[in-house]
Amino acid sequence: MQKKRKSLKDYPSIPYPNGYITEQLGNKLIYAESDYDTSKLREEFQTLYASLTDEQKDIFDTIMEAANNQKGGVYFLYGCGGTGKIFMWRTLASALRSQRHIVLTIASSGIASLLLPGGRTAHSKFSIQVPTLE
């Protein structure tokens, strides 16, 4: 239901739990972003990392060092189609998620979001209104 942005409240004929029960369950967004099989992600990461070029490994190591040491930073990957941008993001996401970090894979286009593990468009994930021209 969460993926379809629905709730039990949307269906009045279905009983809705008391507030104290839903409060005990915690933040559903954090739960959804933490619900990964870490052993499968470790295997996926090892396979992906082994396929990185030396230049990609340098980029990966720089970003991972910042993430693991909580340094923060802004990293912009750019290039023509087929240059490995999504491959790099898949590698980073599997590495971080296998360590139980929360990773949001957000793209501006629907096609790119489909290629990312757990990917969503920005307007979908953050409920950004998309203006329409009539």
C-alpha positions as CSV (number, residue, x, y, z in Angstrom):
1,M,0.0,0.0,0.0
2,Q,2.9,2.4,0.8
3,K,4.3,2.1,-2.7
4,K,0.9,3.1,-4.2
5,R,0.7,5.9,-1.6
6,K,-2.4,4.5,0.0
7,S,-3.3,4.0,3.6
8,L,-6.0,2.1,5.5
9,K,-7.6,5.5,6.1
10,D,-8.4,5.5,2.4
11,Y,-10.7,2.5,2.9
12,P,-13.3,3.4,5.5
13,S,-14.8,-0.1,5.6
14,I,-11.5,-1.5,6.9
15,P,-10.7,-0.9,10.6
16,Y,-7.8,1.4,11.3
17,P,-5.5,0.7,14.3
18,N,-5.5,2.9,17.3
19,G,-2.9,5.7,17.3
20,Y,-0.7,4.1,20.0
21,I,-0.2,1.0,17.8
22,T,0.9,3.0,14.8
23,E,3.2,5.2,17.0
24,Q,5.0,2.1,18.3
25,L,5.7,0.8,14.8
26,G,8.0,3.8,14.2
27,N,8.7,5.8,11.0
28,K,7.4,3.9,8.0
29,L,9.8,5.7,5.6
30,I,12.8,4.7,7.6
31,Y,11.5,1.1,7.9
32,A,10.9,1.0,4.1
33,E,14.4,2.2,3.3
34,S,16.0,-0.2,5.8
35,D,14.1,-3.3,4.6
36,Y,16.9,-4.9,2.5
37,D,18.6,-8.3,2.5
38,T,22.1,-7.3,3.5
39,S,23.7,-10.6,2.6
40,K,22.4,-10.4,-1.0
41,L,23.5,-6.8,-1.2
42,R,27.0,-7.7,-0.1
43,E,27.2,-10.3,-2.8
44,E,25.8,-7.8,-5.4
45,F,28.3,-5.2,-4.2
46,Q,31.3,-7.6,-4.6
47,T,30.2,-8.4,-8.1
48,L,29.7,-4.8,-9.1
49,Y,32.9,-3.5,-7.5
50,A,34.9,-6.1,-9.3
51,S,33.7,-4.7,-12.6
52,L,34.6,-1.1,-11.9
53,T,37.4,0.5,-13.8
54,D,40.3,2.1,-11.9
55,E,38.9,5.5,-12.4
56,Q,35.5,4.4,-11.2
57,K,37.1,2.7,-8.1
58,D,38.8,6.1,-7.3
59,I,35.4,7.8,-7.4
60,F,33.7,5.1,-5.4
61,D,36.4,5.1,-2.7
62,T,36.2,8.9,-2.4
63,I,32.4,8.9,-2.0
64,M,32.5,5.9,0.4
65,E,35.2,7.6,2.5
66,A,33.0,10.6,2.9
67,A,29.9,8.5,3.7
68,N,31.6,6.2,6.2
69,N,33.4,9.1,8.0
70,Q,30.3,11.3,7.9
71,K,32.2,14.0,6.1
72,G,29.3,14.8,3.7
73,G,29.8,16.3,0.4
74,V,28.2,16.9,-3.0
75,Y,29.1,14.5,-5.8
76,F,28.0,15.1,-9.4
77,L,28.3,12.2,-11.9
78,Y,27.8,13.2,-15.4
79,G,28.5,11.8,-18.9
80,C,26.9,10.5,-22.0
81,G,24.6,7.5,-22.0
82,G,26.4,4.2,-21.4
83,T,29.3,5.7,-19.5
84,G,28.5,3.9,-16.2
85,K,26.6,6.5,-14.1
86,I,23.9,4.1,-13.1
87,F,26.4,1.3,-12.6
88,M,28.3,3.6,-10.2
89,W,25.1,4.4,-8.3
90,R,24.1,0.8,-8.1
91,T,27.5,-0.1,-6.7
92,L,27.3,2.7,-4.1
93,A,23.8,1.9,-3.1
94,S,24.5,-1.8,-2.6
95,A,27.7,-1.0,-0.6
96,L,25.9,1.4,1.7
97,R,22.7,-0.6,2.1
98,S,24.7,-3.7,2.9
99,Q,26.1,-1.7,5.8
100,R,22.5,-0.8,6.8
101,H,22.8,2.8,5.7
102,I,19.7,4.5,4.3
103,V,20.2,5.3,0.6
104,L,17.6,7.2,-1.5
105,T,18.1,6.6,-5.2
106,I,16.3,9.5,-6.8
107,A,16.2,10.4,-10.5
108,S,14.7,13.2,-12.5
109,S,13.3,11.0,-15.2
110,G,11.1,7.9,-14.9
111,I,13.3,5.8,-17.1
112,A,16.4,6.5,-15.0
113,S,14.5,5.8,-11.8
114,L,13.5,2.4,-13.1
115,L,17.2,1.5,-13.6
116,L,18.2,2.3,-10.1
117,P,17.6,-0.2,-7.2
118,G,14.7,1.2,-5.3
119,G,14.7,4.2,-7.5
120,R,12.0,6.8,-7.6
121,T,11.5,10.1,-9.3
122,A,12.1,13.2,-7.2
123,H,8.5,14.3,-7.6
124,S,7.2,10.9,-6.5
125,K,9.4,10.4,-3.5
126,F,9.2,13.9,-2.1
127,S,5.6,14.7,-3.3
128,I,6.8,17.6,-5.4
129,Q,3.9,19.0,-7.4
130,V,4.5,18.9,-11.2
131,P,3.0,21.9,-12.9
132,T,0.8,21.1,-15.8
133,L,0.1,23.4,-18.7
134,E,-3.4,23.3,-19.9
